Amino acid sequence: MPARSSFDEAMLPFLDGDDAPVAPQPTGKVPSYIADHRQRLRDRFMQGGAAALPDYELLELVLFRAIPRQDMKPLARLLMDHFGDYNRVLSASPHQLAKVKGVGPSVITEIKIVEAAAQRLARARVMARHVMSGWDALLDYCHTVMAHHETEQFRILFLDRKNVLIADEEQAQGTVDHVPVYPREVVKRALELNASALILVHNHPSGDPTPSQADIAMTQQIEVAAQALGLVVHDHIIIGKSQELSFRSHGLL
């Protein structure tokens, strides 16, 4: 992460000094108009849940903990404008977040905590459960973890004989349009975990889940290696920004 000056929660101006700061309070208290706004936002959230707030206000709630004494609406809107939507803000890397004016270590930490919590929750809904009966939850998990990455990521979901998910592992990360995958390593790991079946998953940072010829060839190589050892490849799923593609559904596997 590039070196930068982080701002103090109470004293330093918002947006690195380019915009007018909130006047420091002699008592160290939050200005009343900010405190009232924050309380109204919290009340709306507790009464109506996330559906009661637009995305930028939900992001404000996250930022409240990072910077307790300043108006967070401008920074929330700046982050939304910079990354495009709420999900992309949460999934942005610390390096990307640090490039946004006004974002320091505290903000980055809070955002990454929320992202980690979302991923843990989504993962808990699929681990140790029958995959085929919870397919939608599985796709939701894959989208949560992978849809907004700027580089390709290859994951393997390992299943037992009853098609219960026993492990979920990231095998490799690559570039914006390529990730190295080695069929031998895939089946070797399956045997180590005593898995009986696999689901392959990777993302396309472009947002288009259409498989390339390299994707198809790689899948076929893994299927051949798996069959030789009595393993089943149930599917290969490509995750795009807002949709996914199943090799099985498209007759590619």
N, C-alpha and C positions, 0 to 999 in steps of 0.2 A: 504494500500500500504506500503511495507517495506520502512523504512527510508533509504535514499540514498542521496548522495551529487549530486545536479544538477550542470551542468556546465554553466558558464556565456556565454552569446552569443558571446563575443569578445575574452575572455582571456583564458579560461580553455581548456585543450587539449581534442580532440575527443576520444571517447571510453574509458573514465575514466582513461586515462593516459597510457594505455597499448600500444597504438600506438603513433607514432610520431605526435606531435601537429602541427597545422598551426602556423607559427611564428607570434607572436603578431606584429601588425603594429603600429609604433610610432604615426601615425596620426589617428589611429582608423578606417582607411578605409579598405574595403574588398580587399584582394590581387587581382591584376588585372586578373590573370588566373582564379580565382574563379568567379569574376564578369563577365568576358567574357563568361565563360561556362554557367552561370545562364541566361545571356541574350540570348544566342543562344537557350537554352532550352525553354525559354519563347517565343521566336520568332517562333520556330517550332510548339509549341502548338497553338499559335494564328493563324498561317497560315494553319495548317493541323488538328487542334483539337486533341482530345485524341488518335485518330487512328494513328497519326504521331509519337507517343511515345510508347516505350515498358513500361510495368507496373512499372519497377523500376524507370524509369525516371519520370513517372507521380507521383510516390511517392516522388521523389526528389523535385518536385514543391511544394508539400504539406509541406515538411520539411524546405524549404527555409524560410518560415515565422517564423518558430520556432527558427531557428539558422541562423541568417543572415550572419555570417562571417566565416563560415567553409564549407569545401567540404562535401556535403551531399550524394554523390554517395556511399561511403562505408557503411554508416548507412542504406541507402535505400536497398542496396543489402543484408545487414545483416538481416534486418527485413523480407525481402522476403524469404531468406533462412530459417529463424527461423519459420515463420508461414506458408510458403508454397505458398502463392499467395497474390495478392493485396487485394482481398476481405477479406481474413482472417486477414490481417494486420489491416484493418479498423475496423473489428468487434471484434478484441481482446479486452479483458477487460483491464482497466488501470493497474490492478495487473499483468496481463500477460505481458503487454508492458514494465512495469517497470523492469522486469527480464532481458530484453535485454540490454547488455552493451552499454552505450552511450545514452540511452533513459531517459530523465528527464521530469519534469512536463510540460515544454513548448511543447515538442514533443507530449506527450500524449494528451494535450489539442487540438493541431492542428488536430491530427488524429481523435479524437472523434468529433470535429466540422464537419469535412468532412463526417464522418459516419452519423451524425445527419442530415446534409443537404441532403444526398442521401436518407435517410429514409423519410424525409419530402416531397421531390419531388415525390418519388414513391407513398406515401400515398395520395398526392394531386390528383394523376391521377385516384384514385378509389373512394375517398370519395364523397358522394352526387351524385353518378352516378349509372346508371343501371348496376348491377353486371354481369348479363348474357351476355350483349353485350360487356362487357369489361373484359372478363375472363382472357385473356393473361396478361393484366395490373395488374389484381388482383394477379395472380400467381407471376408476377415479384415483386410485393410489398412484398408478403409473403417470397419469397426467400431473398430479400434484408434485411428484418427485422429478419429473423429466421434461415436461412440456416447454418450459421456459429457459432451459439451458442454452447457452450460446455456442456450445460445442457438443459434438455427438457423444453419447454415453450408451454403453451396452450393459444391460443387466440380464441376469438369469434367475428365473424363479424355479426352484427345485421342489418337486412334488413326490410324495410317497406313493405306495401302491393303491391307496384309496383316494388319490388326487387331492390330498391335503397339503397345503403349502408348508414346507418345513424349513425353507431358507430362501432368502432374497439377497442376492449379492451383485454389486457392481463389479464387472470383470475388467472393463477398460473404459478410458476416456480418450477422445481423439481431437480432431480439428472441427471446423465448421461443417465439413462435408465428408468426413471419413473417421472411422474408428477401427483400430486393428483388433481382429478377432481370430483366435487360434482354436480350431475345432478340437484338437488334441487336449488343450487345457480345459475346454468346456466339459468334455466327457470325463476327464480325469477328476475334476472337481465333483461331478455328479456321483462318481463311484465313491469318493471320499465321504460324501454325505449320505451314502446308501440311498440315493434317490432312484426313483423308477421312471420319472418323466420330467420333462423340461418345458418351460415356456420362455422363449427368447423375447427380449424387449429392447428396442433402442429408439432414440428420438431423432427427428430431423429438425435442426435449428431453423431451417428455411420456413418451417410451418407446414410444408406440403408432405404428407405421409406416403406419397407414391414411392414404391421401392425402386431402387436403381438395379442395374444388372449385377453390380457387385453385391448388393443386398441379397438378391436371389441366389447367386452362386454360393455365397457364404452360408446361407441357410441350407442349401442342398448338401454342402460338404459336412455341416454339423449333423444333418439327418442321417447321412451315410455312416458317419463315425458312431453315432448313437445306436443305430440299428445293429451294428456289428457287436455291440455290447449289451443288447437287449433293453436299451433305453428308448423311450417314446418322446418325440418332439411334438407336443400338442399344438403349438402355434408359434408364430413369430409376429409380434405386434410392433408396428411403427407408430410412434407417438408424434403427432403434429401439434400445432399451437391450439387448435380447437377441435380436432377430430383425430381418429386413429384408423389404421388399416390393419386388418387381420389377414395373414397369408392363408390361413385355413379357409376363411370365408371367400377369398378371391381365387381359390383353386391353385394356389402357388405352393401348397405343401400337402 
